[in-house]
Amino acid sequence: RKQAEIALRENEERLRLSLHAANQGLYDLNVQTGGAIVNREYAEMLGYDPDSFVETNAAWIERLHPDDQEITANAYSDYIKGLAPEYRVEFRQKTKAGGWKWILSLGKVVEFDSAGKPLRMLGTHTDITARKQAEEALLESGARLNGIITSAMDAIISVDSEQSIVLFNAAAEKMFGYPASEAVGKPLESFIPERF
């Protein structure tokens, strides 16, 4: 029994250190009451003092960004009702300072009552703000580049590794007499003579 207790403590310590090293917030949610037990990283991720932070399903919903409330509520509800095979959702949470952090939330029901109703759900929260900011910057950059290509006076044509056209701007349409809808996906040589 002593060896089992020591092994259990070691495993718990290993898990705690792993979550800390990965900066993973951990939650243990009572599905029926809405109360949750969370680790230090969960509270710190949102700028709260872990020693005084109390998490509940209601408080978590209150911190959700208005634009994310419906999709997040639907993901949770569908999973709890057994309509979705997994609980995985990205949403913004308001920090203690009033800013927003993007969170990836993963969870799994680990305990059911005798009627099959979910009782307990365990999961993690991961701060994905940096990834979301990079995605947004990439989209903005792509939109700027698309604007430059679209309004360019020169014909701009891009091809993939098989020499199929993937981009055919308005100046190229005018120069070669084909709409982009006909050119994209076709071999470059079928639109532009080889000597060019």
Summary of the structure (lengths in Angstrom):
residues: 196
radius of gyration: 25.8
end to end distance: 81.6
largest distance: 83.2
contacts: 493
relative contact order: 0.10
helix: 43%
strand: 27%
